[in-house]
Amino acid sequence: MYDIIGDVHGYASLLKKLLLEMGYSKTNGSYSHPKRKAVFVGDFINRGPEIRKTIRIIRNMVENGHAYAILGNHELNAIIYHIKDKQGKSIISKPSKYFLSLFKTINEYSSGSLEWREQLKWLRTLPLYLDFGEIRVVHACWSDEAVQTADTLYENGKIKKKVFRKLTKKSGSSVAKCLWLLTKGVNLKMPSDLRVMNNKGVSPRSIRIRWWDDLKGFTFKNASFESKFSMPLYTIPEEILPVTFPYPENAPIVFFGHYCRGAGPHIIKPNVCCVDSCVTGTKSLLAYRWSGEKELIMNHLVKV
């Protein structure tokens, strides 16, 4: 039985509170449950006030067999930022906005750079998805093709460094597309004549959308899976619709994070669940306690 835990983002105190709430206890430096295992959906670094502690908690649980953890887009960005090219130079010539939150993590390790390097090596050993048969776990989007590609990227138990170099190339290799699909989902590029404002007064040029649905005939509002702003009720022109990955009703339950669902809903369909409660905004952390059911049950959600 598994407890699938949403994006922690450096909030170690909330994570401890959630684990205790679910009956985990700390023994020999690691939290464990006598009958269950935790599953972390990625994005456990950056943003929060206790990033170093968060990594230690999760790594100890994983290495002691009490938990599983997968990579999110924030972990991928952390690894990419520290990868060097063949000349020993950073493969990131100019950090983009996606790397800004990483500096908070780096600053926490300013007096422990050796520890941070060890944690980066550990991150490279983590999977990009989990498939337990009856349930699946991915950070942002489940795609059978992307999952198959992910299986080819490991060598001696780690993702090969050359894989991360491909993620920075503008041409967009098939490997890069698959990895970003698993960890960032599907985005819809906004048409140039349509502008909306998010809650920070910014007009985004792309929005996160419902990858598990066929979006033909959907409006921008109904296709959106954003929490920062509302979209208009205009039907999306088919020529700008990105490819989505409709999730079959008879497929195993899939859990993911990434989408910052502070106000929910978290159970989207009987077999589709987002466990990201937007910890940096709501100061709450969410888990789903799966106990063998074929369809998701609302009261199996636990929030602290």
N, C-alpha and C positions, 0 to 999 in steps of 0.2 A: 504494500500500500504506500502511496506517495503523497507528499504535501508539496504542491507546486507553488513556489514563492516568486512574487513579482520583482520588478527592478528595485534593487536596494539603494543604489547610488550613494554609498558611503554613510548610510544612517545605521550605524552599528547598534546603537541603543534601541532603536525601534525593532531591528532584527532580533536582538536578544529577547525583547518583550514578546514578539510574535512567537518565537520558538518556545518560550516558557508557557505562553498561552495554549500552545498546542500539545503540551505535555513532554517537551524535550527537557533534558537536564544536562548539566555540564559535569563530565567525568574525565579525568586525565587530560584536561585542556580542550576537550571537544564536546560539542552538544550532540546528543543522540536521543533516540526514542526506541523503546524496547520492541516495537512492532512496525515502525514506519521509517521511511527515508525522505529527506527533503530533496527537492529539485529546484535549482536556481536557474531562472530563464535568461541570465545575462544582464549586462549593465549594472554591475555591482560596484563599479568605481565611479569617480568624478562627482562633482556637485556638492555632496554632503560634507558634514564636519568631521567624520570618523572613517575616512577611506581606508587607512592603513589597518585599523581594527577590523573593518568589514572583510577585507581580503583575508586576514588571518583566520577569522571565524570560518569563512566559507572553505578556505583551503584545508584547514584542520579537519573539518567535517568530511570533505571529499576524500582526503588521504587516509582517514580512519574508517572509510567505508560507510559513513553515516549519511552521505549526501551525494548528489550528482550536480554538476554545473556545466552550462554551455556558454559559448561566447555571444556577446551582444556587439552592436556597432561601436560602443564606447571602448570595449576591450580591443577590437580590431584597430581602432584609431590609435590606441596606446602603443600597440605593437608596431604599427606602421611608422609612427613618429620616431621610433628608436632603431629602425632598420637602416643599415648603411648600404651604399652601392659598392661596386667592386673596387672603387678608388678610396673607400673608407669615408665617403661623405654621406650625409643624410639624404634619403630619397625624397624628403619633403623640402623643396626649395623655399617655399613660403607657406607657412601654416595657414590654412583656411579657418573659417568660423567654426568648423567641426572639431578643431583641435583646442579651442579656447578653454573649454571645461577641463581639459586634460592637465592644464597647468596647476590646477588645485591639487590634483593627485601627485604630480611631480614635486610640488612644494612640500607636501606632507613627508616626502622621502628625502628632503634636502640633506638631512643628517644621516641618512641610511641608504645611500645610492646602491650599495652592494645588495641590500635586501630588495630594492626595487628591481634590479636586474634579475634577481632570482625569481621574483614574482612574474616578470615578463616571460621568462623561460617556461614557468608553470602555465601561464595563460596559453601559450602555444600548444600545450598538451591537451587542452580542453576540446571537446567535440563542438560542432556547429549545430547539432541537433541530437535528439534522442528519440528512439522508436522502441517502445516497450511492448509493441504488439497491440494491446488494448488502448493505449494512449500514446500520443506523440507530443514532443516539446520542441519548440523552435523559438528564436527570439522575436521574429517579426512576421514571417510568411512561410507557409509550407508549400514547396514545389517539388514534385517527384524528381524532375530533372536536376534541380539544384542540389537536392539531397544526394543523388547519385554522383554528381560532380564533387561534392564535399568529401565523399569517401576516397577520392583519388589524391587528395592533397596532403596526406600525412606520410612521413617517412621516419622510421625509428620512433614512432609515438608522438611526433611533433609535426605541426604544419610547416612545410618547407619555406625557407625565407624567400625564395624566388616567387612564391605565391603572393606575398605581400607587396613585392615590387610591381607586380601586375596590377594591383589595386590602385596605383597612383597614375597609371597611364591614361591619357585622355581618350585614346582610341577605344577603350572599353573591351577587354578580352572577354571571352565566354566565361572564363573562370571568375573574373571580377564581377560580371553581371550576376552570376549565381551566388557568390558570397554576399554581395550587397542585397540581393533579393532575400536571402535567408535572414539577414540582420537588420535591414532597413525597410523591407516590404516594397509595396508598389506605390509610386507617387504619380499624380496627375499634374502635368504641366499646365499651368493656367494660361488661357488665351490672353493675348496682349491687351485686348479691349475690355477685360474683366478684372477689376481690382477689388479686393476686400481687405479689411484691416483686422489684424489679430489683436489680442489683449495687450500687446505692447506697442500698438500704434504702427506696426510694420505690415507692409503689404507683401505677403509671400508669393513667390512665383511658382510654387508647386504645393500640392496638398496630399496628405496621406489618405489613401482610399481603401475601401472594403475589398481586399484582394480575393476573398472567399466567395464573392458573388459575381455573376455575369451582369455587367453594368449597362448593357444596351437598354436604352430607354430611361435610364436613371437620371435624375436631376443632380446638379452639383451638390445640393444639400444632402440628398439621400445616398450619394456615392461616397461622401466624405466620412472619414473616421478620425476627424480632428476634434480637439477639445478647446482650442484657443480662440476660435472664431466661428461664426455661422456663415453658411454658404447660401447663395440664392437658389430659388426654385426654378432655375432654367434647365431644360434638358441638355445634357452634354452632347455636343456634336460627335457622331461616331468616328469621324476622321481624327479626333484627338484623343480617343479612348486608348489607354495603354492596355496591354495584355494582362488579364487577371487569371486567377487559378481557382475557379469554382470548386468548392469543397463538397464532395458527395455526402448525402445524408447518412449513408451506410458506412462511411469511413470511420476509423477510430477517432476518439475525442482528441482534439488538438488544442494545446495550451500555448500561449505566447504572451510576451510583454510588449514593450516598446511604445505603446500608443497613448500613454498618459491619460487613463480613463478615471479621472478623479471622482466624477459624479456617476460613473457607470454609463450604460449597463456593462457588466463584465461577462455575463453569459449571453452570447450573441445568438447562438443557435443551440439546439440540444447537444451538439458535438463540437462547438466552437467557443473558446473561452479566453478572454484577455485578462491577465492577472496584474497588469500594471495599474496601480491606484494613484500614480503621479505623486510619489513620495516627496518630491521637492516642493510641490505646491500645497498639497493637502496635509502634509506631515503624517501620512498614514501609510501603512504597509499591508499588502493583501496576500492571502494564500488560498488555494483551493485544496481541500482534503479529499483526494480521490480514494475510494474504498471498493473499487470493482464495478461500479455502476456503468451501464451502457449509455445512459443519458445524464447530462449534467443536472445537479440538484442545487437549488439556490442556497439552502441552509448549510451547504458544505463550504461556502465562502467564509473565511475568517479574516477580520480586519482589526488592526490595532493602530 
